[in-house]
Amino acid sequence: MKLQKQLSRKYEGKEYAKYVIVIKPKYIEKLGWKDGEELEAEVKGDKLIIEKD
């Protein structure tokens, strides 16, 4: 997996970024996730938990 920073927009000289986590297709298939599904995220200690909404 890889964390990527992407420029979201520029406004009045300030740049705003968003972050994207790239997950291998084999994990998406194993979880049964589909393109466009809503996901929920929760931080527990130093871990990020992501699951279907």
Summary of the structure (lengths in Angstrom):
residues: 53
radius of gyration: 14.2
end to end distance: 21.4
largest distance: 43.4
contacts: 75
relative contact order: 0.19
helix: 13%
strand: 58%
